[in-house]
Amino acid sequence: MNPSRLTRTVLFIYGILMIVFLYLPLVSVGFASVSRARYLSFPIKRYSTKWYGEALESSTVSELLLTSLSVALLVTVIALVFAFFGALAFARYQWRFRNTFQKLILLPIFFPQTVLGLALLMWFNSLGIIPTWKTAVVAHLVWITPIATLIVAIRAYSFDPALEEAARDMGAGTFTVLREITLPLLMPGIVSAGLFAFLLSWGNFPLSLFTTGADSTLPEWLYAKMVSGYSPLVPTLGIMSVVGSFLLILFAVAVVWLMRANKEARTAQD
């Protein structure tokens, strides 16, 4: 049953209000990033983009971005590999300990990140491992891999296994079926999982705080500057991070759209 015009209008207004509620705080951060004064005050007397110039020229900011980017990229790549095979393990195949595996692999999602970070720090110390950004990669994977696995598994549950069986009946080998059938069908889920993994790792603070050691990621630096020694670079880097995340989402949406258009074009040719 189609909703009435009044219902559609109410839902539209509700959606707009929710978006405004979620994103309105970013407006104040944006104003702070273009204020010439060192501390934010309203109304802003003089506007300037000098803080963006300083952020781009700062060696500290470059090091922070490189560390955060290295962690996020490594986490994304490794999490996608685990998520792909893990999702197939409990979504596509029947085996003895399938249900137990499904519950155990998703369990870290329900742990508070601060408790998980502290536990991992104690574990690293017991093994004699000095925490660096590389140990932060391990910590992020413990929490993010289950999320990526769940996203890929949702896609794995949705396609018909008969497609793989038909390919095998026509003589295709295991790797051929994986490359030509399974991987393309799971690709939208893989892209979504990769996007989630990157953004969750990029903005993760609790796990990074416990496991980066002497290294520092961007969220850690922003927090340190907010609690002591405020710098105008804080809102500037915040806005740059939000814009970068938004562009990444647009890129992922474009990739999925191109894949869908290519699939529809090949179907029309056949």
N, C-alpha and C positions, 0 to 999 in steps of 0.2 A: 504494500500500500504506500503510495506516494504521500509524503508529509504535506500539510497545508502550507499556504503562503505565509501565514503568521508563524508557523513552527519554523520554517526555513529562515525567516527574518530574525526570530529570537536566537536561533542557533548561530546565525552569522554574527549577530551582535555579541553573543557570548564568546565566540571564537576570537573576535577582535579584542574584547576586553581581556581575555586570557593572554593574548600575545602582548598587549600593552603592559599588563602586570608583570610578565616575565622579562621583558626587555627594557622597561622604563629605567631601571637602575643603571643600565649601560649608558644612558644619556648623560648622567652626571659624571661618569668616568670619561666620556668623550669630551665634555666641557673642561674637565681638569687637565686633559692631555693637551689642550690648545690654549691654556691660560699662561700668560707670561710670568705671572707671580709664582713664587716657589710653593706657596700653599694656596689651596683652593678657597675662594670666597665669592659669594654671589652678591650683587651682579659682578660679572667679570669685566674689569676695566680695560684690559689690553689683551688682545689675542695674538698668539704667535705659534708657529710650528717648529720652534727651535728645539723642543724636546725630542721631536722625531729625528731631527738631524743628529742630535747628541746620541740618541739610541743607536742609530745606524753606524756612528763612528766609534762607539764605545767598545773597547776590547773585552770588557767584562760581559757586556751584553752578548757579544759574538760567542764568547766561551759558553755562556749559559745556553744560548740557542743551539750551539753545536752539541752540547751534552744532552739536552732534552731531545733534540732531533735524533741523535744516535740511539738513545734508549727507546724512543717511540718506534723508530724504523725496525730495529732488531726485534722488539716485542711483536710488532705487527707481522713480520715475516715468519718468525718461529711459531707464533700463536696460530697463524693460518695453516701451517703444515700440520700441527697437532689437531687443530679443529677439523680439518678436512677428513683425516683418517679416523679421528675420534667420533665424529658425527656419523660416518659410515658404519662404524663398529656397533653403535647402538640404535641406529635408525634404519639400516638396510639389511642387516644380517641377524639371524637367530643363532644364539649360542648359549652355553650353559649359564655363565655368570653375567649375562647381558644386563639384567636389571640391577644387579649389584654395581657393575661398572658404571651404569648411568647415574646412580645415586652418588657414588663416590666422586665422580669427575665433576659433578655440579655442586658438591658440598662447599668448596671454598667461597662461592658467591655469598653464602649466608654468614660468613665470618666478618666481624667488624674489621675494617682495614687497619686500624691502629693496633688491635690485638694480633692480627696476622703479621703486620710489620715488626712488632716486638718479638714475636715467636721466631720469625726468620732471622732477625738480628742475633738472638741468642743462639740459634742454630749455627749461623756463620761463625760466631765467636767460639762455639764448642769445637768446630772443625778447624779453627785457626785461620780462617779466611778473613782478610782485611776488607771491610766494606768499601766498595767503589761504585761507580756508575754501572759496572758490569754485574755486581750483585743486585743492583736495583732492577736490572733486566730480569733476573731470576724471580725477584719478588713480584714484579708486575705480571710476569707470566703465570704465577700461581693463581692470581686473582682474575686475570683477563682471559686466559685460555678457556676456562669453563664458559664464559659469556660468548666468546667467539664460537665455541663448539655448539652451544645451544642455538645460535643464529643459523649456522650452517645446517644443523639437524632439522630445523623447521623447514628449510628448503628441501632437504633430503626426503622428508616424509611426504612431500607434495607431488613428487613425480612418480610415474608408473614404472615398476621394475620390469614390466614386459618389454620395455624398450631395450634394456640391456640384454634380456634373454633373446630377443629377436636378433640383435647384433651377433650374439654367440652362435645362434643357429645358422647364421650366414657365414660362419667361419672366422669371425673376428676373435683375436686373442684377448687375454685379460688386460694388457696394457693398451691395446687398441680401443677396447670398450671404455676403459678409464679415460683415455685422451679424447675420444671422439663423441662419447655419449654422456658419461657421468660428469666429467669436468664442465662441459658447456652448460648442462642442465643445472649444475650447482653454482655456476658463476655469479648470478645475482646475489645469492646468499654469501658467497665468498667475498664479493666486493663490499657488501654491507658489514660483514664481520671484520674485514680489514679496516674499514672506516671507523667502526666502533673501537677496535683495538688501538688504533693510532691515537684517536682523540682521548680515550680513557687513560692511556699511558702518558700522553703529552700533558694533560692537566692533573695528573695524580700527585697529591701532596702527602697523604699519610704514609704510604709505603716508601716513597722516596725519602721522607724525613728520617726513617729508621735505617735505611739500607744503602744510602749513597756515600756514607762516610765523609771524607774530606771533599769529595766532589759535591756539586750543587746543581740542581735543575732550576728551571725558570720558576715553577710554583714555590719552591723553597725560598728563592731569593725575594720574590714578591712578598711572601709572608714575613720574612726577616725585616724587610724595609718598612712594612706596615706597623710592626710592633716596636721597632726602634730605628731611628735614623731615616725617617721618611724622605723619599726622593721623588721629584716630579716624573722621573722615569717610570714609576710604578703604574700610574694610569696610562701612560704612553704605551708601555709594553703590554698592558692589559688589552687595550684597543687593538694593537697590532696582532696579538694572539687571537682575539675574537675574529678579526677580519681574515686572518690566515685560515682559521677553522671553517669559516663560512665559505671561503674559496675552495677549500678541500671538499666540502660537502657538494658544492656545485659541480666540481670536477667528477666526483663519484656519480652524481645523478646523470651527468652527461655521458659517462662511460656506460652506465646501465641503459640509457636511452639509445645510444648507438648500437649496443649489442642487441637490443630488442628490435630496432629498425632493420639491422642486418639479418636477423632471424626471419622477420616478416618478409623481407625481400627475397631471401632464398626459398621460403615456402611458396611465395607467389610464382617464382620461376619453375619450381617443381610441379 
